[in-house]
Amino acid sequence: MTEALAMEKLAGVFRQFDTRADFRAALPFGNGHIHDTYKAIADQGGATTAFTLQRLNTRVFKRPETVMANITLITRHLGVRLAAEGAADATRRALQVVPTRAGEPFLREPDGVCWRLYVFVDQAFTVDRVEHAADAHAAALAFGRFQRLLADLPGGSLIETIPGFHDTRGRYAALKRAVAADPLGRAAGVRPEIEFALARESLADVLPPLAARGDLPIRVTHNDTKVNNVLLDERTREGICVIDLDTCMPGLSLFDFGDMVRAGTNTAAEDATDTASVSSRADIFEALANGFLRGAGCLTEAEIAHLPFAGIVMTLECGVRFLTDYLEGDLYFRSSRPGQNLDRCRGQFALVLSQEKQYATFQGIVARAVASVHEPHPAPE
């Protein structure tokens, strides 16, 4: 498709949304790996305005109608809550879904291709990796605020778009099946990794009983709490808007905090080949705990007590998933070189070890964060 034809196609898609604006151009935007994203420029009453136009990956999200039903419910609720609180820049603090001219939350073309449109959040940026504690604090504060603002939206009102996504027991069952089947004969070469995982299998059974008793309430969870899923303000570097809401569904707040720890505290790249370089940064954990607790303000005693454990179990679960995929032939996680998923697995397990060694330190950090959560607390340098 030539550039001119591509632009004509994007213009045609854009015009099917109720923007009340005239399309001018659209350029590829961001570095996401799931959807095709464009920044659409339009003229609205003589002023230039922008929108985020996305072609949905329906191979990954096979039921876009359920994904968009969740996103519409969440973003509307966030908008109402922010307006009620008189939040500054309220329209920049929650994604705004632009409906189609037919009033639908997304566009499904006759050939099955699906598109959605958001109002573009201007003067904001993302960082792909935590380098400074201040950015970790800003992201965690935003994710915590996300929890607080949605606390009165029952998690059960959302659709579970990916059943069993954080079912750690189910992930172990899949690993055992992969070990038993061993379709590529790889199990013999990863016995230490298999034994590492199985030695910690009991961790899969810690959170479910607490959730069943209600000590860990079902909440609206994001389920992909990497730092680059928070927009930072260009002027203040404050975390202003949580994005990438495709995996939002009912879950535990510990899923979100634990994944922040897993992704944010690692000193090495996720697929580092040298596990000696892998450790969990205590200063980043402290920034995450302070930010999340300050932003959420609605966590139960059991949720708070299990924040250090959440990092371990979410990291372990991710490592188990990488190991399972390696045994099955790298069918799920995209890899760019042989053995990459095994390196990812080893990196996650090394991170588990680091968190286990620092567990008492992390508990102390959480205790101090709880004690100071109601006091003025500047973001770390």
C-alpha positions as CSV (number, residue, x, y, z in Angstrom):
1,M,0.0,0.0,0.0
2,T,1.4,3.4,-1.0
3,E,1.7,6.2,1.5
4,A,-1.0,8.1,-0.2
5,L,-3.4,5.1,-0.1
6,A,-2.5,4.4,3.5
7,M,-3.3,8.0,4.4
8,E,-6.6,7.8,2.5
9,K,-7.4,4.6,4.4
10,L,-6.7,6.2,7.8
11,A,-8.7,9.3,6.8
12,G,-11.7,7.0,5.9
13,V,-11.5,5.2,9.3
14,F,-11.1,8.5,11.2
15,R,-14.2,10.0,9.6
16,Q,-16.3,7.1,11.0
17,F,-15.8,8.4,14.5
18,D,-17.8,11.2,16.1
19,T,-14.9,13.7,16.4
20,R,-16.6,16.7,14.8
21,A,-13.2,17.5,13.4
22,D,-11.7,17.4,10.0
23,F,-8.9,14.9,9.3
24,R,-5.5,16.3,8.3
25,A,-2.9,13.6,8.7
26,A,-1.9,10.5,10.7
27,L,1.6,9.3,11.7
28,P,2.8,6.1,13.3
29,F,3.1,6.8,17.0
30,G,4.8,5.0,20.0
31,N,6.6,1.7,20.2
32,G,3.9,-0.7,21.3
33,H,4.1,-4.3,20.1
34,I,0.5,-5.3,20.2
35,H,-1.6,-2.7,18.3
36,D,-0.9,-0.4,15.3
37,T,-1.0,3.1,16.7
38,Y,-1.2,6.5,15.0
39,K,-1.4,10.1,16.1
40,A,-4.2,11.6,14.0
41,I,-4.1,15.4,13.5
42,A,-7.4,17.2,12.8
43,D,-8.8,20.7,12.5
44,Q,-11.6,21.5,15.0
45,G,-13.2,24.9,14.7
46,G,-10.0,26.4,13.3
47,A,-7.8,24.8,16.1
48,T,-5.5,21.9,15.6
49,T,-6.4,18.9,17.8
50,A,-5.0,15.4,18.0
51,F,-6.4,11.9,18.6
52,T,-4.8,8.4,19.2
53,L,-6.1,6.0,16.5
54,Q,-5.4,2.3,17.0
55,R,-5.9,-0.7,14.8
56,L,-6.6,-3.5,17.4
57,N,-4.7,-6.8,17.3
58,T,-7.6,-9.2,17.2
59,R,-5.2,-12.2,17.1
60,V,-4.3,-11.3,20.7
61,F,-7.6,-9.8,21.8
62,K,-10.1,-12.1,20.0
63,R,-13.1,-10.5,21.6
64,P,-12.6,-6.7,21.2
65,E,-16.2,-6.0,22.2
66,T,-15.4,-7.3,25.7
67,V,-12.2,-5.4,25.9
68,M,-13.9,-2.1,24.8
69,A,-16.8,-2.7,27.1
70,N,-14.4,-2.8,30.1
71,I,-12.5,0.2,28.9
72,T,-15.6,2.3,28.3
73,L,-16.9,1.4,31.8
74,I,-13.6,2.3,33.4
75,T,-12.9,5.5,31.6
76,R,-16.4,6.9,32.2
77,H,-16.1,6.1,35.9
78,L,-12.7,7.7,36.1
79,G,-14.0,10.8,34.4
80,V,-16.9,11.1,36.8
81,R,-14.8,10.6,39.8
82,L,-12.1,13.1,38.7
83,A,-14.7,15.7,37.9
84,A,-16.4,15.2,41.3
85,E,-13.1,15.7,43.0
86,G,-12.3,18.8,41.0
87,A,-9.0,17.4,39.8
88,A,-6.8,19.8,37.9
89,D,-6.5,18.8,34.2
90,A,-9.2,16.2,34.7
91,T,-9.5,15.5,31.0
92,R,-5.8,14.6,30.8
93,R,-6.0,12.2,33.8
94,A,-8.2,9.5,32.2
95,L,-8.4,8.2,28.6
96,Q,-11.4,9.4,26.7
97,V,-12.9,7.0,24.3
98,V,-14.4,8.6,21.1
99,P,-17.4,6.7,19.9
100,T,-18.2,6.0,16.3
101,R,-20.9,7.9,14.5
102,A,-23.1,4.9,15.2
103,G,-22.5,5.3,18.9
104,E,-20.3,2.3,19.3
105,P,-17.1,2.3,21.4
106,F,-15.0,0.9,18.5
107,L,-15.3,0.4,14.7
108,R,-15.5,-3.1,13.2
109,E,-15.0,-3.0,9.4
110,P,-16.7,-5.5,7.1
111,D,-13.4,-7.4,6.8
112,G,-13.2,-7.8,10.6
113,V,-10.5,-5.2,11.2
114,C,-11.2,-3.2,14.4
115,W,-10.3,0.4,15.2
116,R,-10.7,2.6,18.3
117,L,-10.0,6.3,18.9
118,Y,-9.0,8.2,22.0
119,V,-8.5,11.9,22.6
120,F,-4.8,12.4,22.5
121,V,-3.2,13.3,25.9
122,D,-0.8,16.2,24.9
123,Q,2.4,17.4,26.6
124,A,3.0,13.9,28.1
125,F,5.6,11.2,27.6
126,T,6.5,7.7,28.8
127,V,9.8,6.1,29.9
128,D,10.5,2.4,28.9
129,R,12.7,1.6,31.8
130,V,12.9,2.7,35.4
131,E,16.2,4.6,35.9
132,H,15.3,6.9,38.7
133,A,13.3,6.4,41.9
134,A,11.3,9.5,41.2
135,D,9.8,7.9,38.0
136,A,9.0,4.7,39.9
137,H,7.2,6.8,42.6
138,A,5.3,8.8,39.9
139,A,4.1,5.6,38.1
140,A,3.2,3.8,41.4
141,L,1.3,6.9,42.6
142,A,-0.7,6.9,39.3
143,F,-1.4,3.2,39.6
144,G,-2.4,3.6,43.2
145,R,-4.7,6.5,42.3
146,F,-6.2,4.3,39.6
147,Q,-7.1,1.7,42.3
148,R,-8.6,4.4,44.5
149,L,-10.7,6.0,41.9
150,L,-12.1,2.7,40.8
151,A,-12.6,1.3,44.3
152,D,-16.4,1.9,44.1
153,L,-16.6,0.2,40.7
154,P,-17.1,-3.4,41.6
155,G,-14.5,-5.7,40.0
156,G,-17.3,-8.1,39.2
157,S,-18.9,-5.6,36.9
158,L,-16.0,-6.1,34.4
159,I,-15.6,-9.0,32.0
160,E,-12.7,-11.4,32.6
161,T,-11.1,-11.0,29.2
162,I,-8.2,-13.4,29.8
163,P,-9.5,-16.2,32.1
164,G,-6.8,-17.4,34.6
165,F,-4.4,-14.7,33.7
166,H,-2.9,-14.6,37.2
167,D,-3.9,-18.1,38.3
168,T,-0.5,-19.1,39.6
169,R,-1.8,-22.6,40.4
170,G,-3.0,-22.9,36.8
171,R,0.4,-21.7,35.5
172,Y,2.1,-24.5,37.5
173,A,-0.3,-27.1,36.1
174,A,0.7,-25.9,32.6
175,L,4.4,-26.2,33.5
176,K,3.9,-29.8,34.7
177,R,2.1,-30.7,31.5
178,A,4.9,-29.2,29.4
179,V,7.5,-31.1,31.4
180,A,5.6,-34.4,31.0
181,A,5.0,-33.9,27.3
182,D,8.5,-32.5,26.6
183,P,7.7,-32.1,22.8
184,L,11.2,-30.8,21.9
185,G,13.3,-32.8,24.3
186,R,14.3,-29.7,26.2
187,A,13.4,-30.7,29.8
188,A,16.6,-32.5,30.5
189,G,18.6,-29.4,29.8
190,V,16.6,-27.2,32.3
191,R,16.3,-29.5,35.3
192,P,17.7,-26.8,37.7
193,E,15.0,-24.3,36.5
194,I,12.3,-26.9,36.8
195,E,13.4,-27.8,40.3
196,F,13.6,-24.1,41.3
197,A,10.0,-23.6,40.2
198,L,8.7,-26.8,41.9
199,A,10.5,-26.0,45.2
200,R,8.3,-22.8,45.4
201,E,5.0,-24.3,44.2
202,S,3.4,-23.8,47.6
203,L,3.6,-20.0,47.0
204,A,0.8,-20.4,44.5
205,D,-1.6,-21.3,47.3
206,V,-1.0,-18.3,49.6
207,L,-3.3,-15.6,48.1
208,P,-6.4,-17.6,46.9
209,P,-7.6,-18.4,50.5
210,L,-7.2,-14.8,51.5
211,A,-9.2,-13.7,48.5
212,A,-11.9,-16.3,49.2
213,R,-12.3,-14.9,52.8
214,G,-12.5,-11.4,51.5
215,D,-9.3,-10.2,53.1
216,L,-8.0,-9.5,49.6
217,P,-11.0,-7.9,47.9
218,I,-11.6,-8.3,44.2
219,R,-10.8,-4.9,42.6
220,V,-10.4,-3.5,39.1
221,T,-6.8,-4.4,38.2
222,H,-4.7,-3.2,35.3
223,N,-2.5,-6.3,35.0
224,D,0.3,-4.7,33.0
225,T,1.8,-2.2,35.4
226,K,5.0,-1.4,33.6
227,V,6.3,2.2,34.0
228,N,5.7,2.9,30.3
229,N,1.9,2.4,30.9
230,V,1.8,5.7,32.8
231,L,1.9,9.0,30.9
232,L,4.3,11.5,32.7
233,D,3.6,15.3,32.4
234,E,6.3,17.0,30.4
235,R,6.6,19.9,32.8
236,T,6.3,18.3,36.2
237,R,7.1,14.6,35.4
238,E,4.0,13.7,37.4
239,G,2.2,10.5,36.5
240,I,-1.0,11.9,35.1
241,C,-2.7,9.1,33.1
242,V,-2.8,5.3,33.2
243,I,-2.9,3.9,29.7
244,D,-3.0,0.5,27.9
245,L,-6.2,-0.6,29.6
246,D,-6.7,-3.8,27.4
247,T,-6.0,-6.2,30.2
248,C,-8.1,-4.5,32.9
249,M,-10.4,-6.9,34.6
250,P,-11.3,-8.2,38.0
251,G,-8.4,-9.2,40.2
252,L,-6.3,-8.5,43.2
253,S,-4.4,-5.2,43.9
254,L,-1.4,-7.4,44.7
255,F,-1.2,-8.5,41.1
256,D,-0.6,-4.9,40.0
257,F,1.8,-4.0,42.8
258,G,3.7,-7.3,42.4
259,D,4.1,-6.8,38.6
260,M,5.4,-3.3,39.3
261,V,8.1,-4.8,41.5
262,R,8.9,-7.5,39.0
263,A,9.2,-5.1,36.1
264,G,10.5,-2.0,37.9
265,T,13.1,-3.1,40.4
266,N,15.2,-5.4,38.1
267,T,18.7,-4.1,37.6
268,A,19.1,-6.0,34.4
269,A,17.2,-6.4,31.1
270,E,14.5,-9.0,31.2
271,D,16.4,-11.3,28.8
272,A,19.9,-10.7,30.2
273,T,22.1,-13.7,29.6
274,D,24.1,-13.1,32.8
275,T,22.0,-13.7,35.8
276,A,24.8,-12.4,38.1
277,S,23.7,-8.9,37.0
278,V,20.1,-9.5,38.2
279,S,19.0,-8.1,41.5
280,S,16.0,-6.2,42.9
281,R,16.7,-2.6,43.8
282,A,15.5,-1.7,47.3
283,D,15.4,2.0,46.5
284,I,13.0,1.4,43.7
285,F,10.9,-1.0,45.8
286,E,10.7,1.8,48.4
287,A,9.6,4.3,45.8
288,L,6.9,1.9,44.5
289,A,5.6,1.1,47.9
290,N,5.4,4.8,48.9
291,G,3.8,5.8,45.7
292,F,1.3,3.0,45.5
293,L,0.2,3.3,49.2
294,R,-0.1,7.1,49.0
295,G,-2.1,6.9,45.7
296,A,-4.4,4.0,46.7
297,G,-5.4,4.9,50.2
298,C,-8.0,2.1,50.2
299,L,-6.0,-1.1,50.8
300,T,-6.9,-3.7,53.5
301,E,-4.4,-4.8,56.2
302,A,-3.9,-8.1,54.4
303,E,-3.2,-6.3,51.1
304,I,-0.6,-4.1,52.8
305,A,1.0,-7.0,54.6
306,H,1.4,-9.0,51.4
307,L,3.0,-6.3,49.3
308,P,6.5,-7.8,49.6
309,F,5.2,-11.2,48.9
310,A,3.3,-10.0,45.8
311,G,6.6,-9.1,44.1
312,I,7.9,-12.6,44.7
313,V,4.9,-14.5,43.5
314,M,4.3,-12.4,40.4
315,T,8.0,-12.7,39.4
316,L,7.9,-16.5,40.0
317,E,4.7,-16.8,38.0
318,C,6.2,-14.9,35.1
319,G,9.3,-17.1,35.2
320,V,7.2,-20.3,35.2
321,R,5.4,-18.9,32.1
322,F,8.7,-18.3,30.3
323,L,9.9,-21.8,31.2
324,T,6.7,-23.4,30.1
325,D,6.8,-21.6,26.8
326,Y,10.5,-22.6,26.2
327,L,9.6,-26.2,26.8
328,E,6.6,-26.0,24.4
329,G,8.7,-24.4,21.6
330,D,8.4,-20.6,22.2
331,L,4.8,-20.5,21.0
332,Y,3.5,-17.6,23.2
333,F,6.2,-15.1,24.0
334,R,7.7,-13.5,21.0
335,S,11.5,-14.3,20.8
336,S,14.2,-12.9,18.5
337,R,16.9,-15.5,19.2
338,P,17.2,-19.1,20.3
339,G,17.0,-19.6,24.0
340,Q,15.6,-16.1,24.7
341,N,12.7,-17.4,26.7
342,L,15.0,-19.6,28.8
343,D,17.1,-16.5,29.5
344,R,14.0,-14.6,30.5
345,C,13.0,-17.5,32.8
346,R,16.4,-17.6,34.5
347,G,16.4,-13.8,34.9
348,Q,13.0,-14.0,36.7
349,F,14.1,-16.7,39.0
350,A,17.3,-14.8,39.8
351,L,15.0,-11.8,40.7
352,V,12.9,-14.1,42.9
353,L,16.1,-15.1,44.8
354,S,17.1,-11.4,45.2
355,Q,13.6,-10.5,46.6
356,E,13.7,-13.5,48.9
357,K,17.0,-12.4,50.4
358,Q,15.7,-8.9,50.9
359,Y,12.3,-9.9,52.2
360,A,12.8,-8.5,55.7
361,T,14.1,-5.2,54.2
362,F,11.1,-4.9,52.0
363,Q,8.8,-5.6,55.0
364,G,10.5,-2.7,56.9
365,I,10.1,-0.4,53.9
366,V,6.3,-1.2,53.7
367,A,5.9,-0.6,57.5
368,R,7.7,2.8,57.2
369,A,5.6,3.7,54.1
370,V,2.4,2.9,56.0
371,A,3.5,5.1,58.9
372,S,4.2,8.1,56.7
373,V,1.4,7.8,54.1
374,H,-0.6,10.6,55.7
375,E,2.3,12.9,56.0
376,P,3.6,15.3,53.3
377,H,6.1,13.2,51.3
378,P,8.0,14.6,48.3
379,A,8.9,12.2,45.5
380,P,12.4,10.8,45.8
381,E,15.2,12.4,43.9
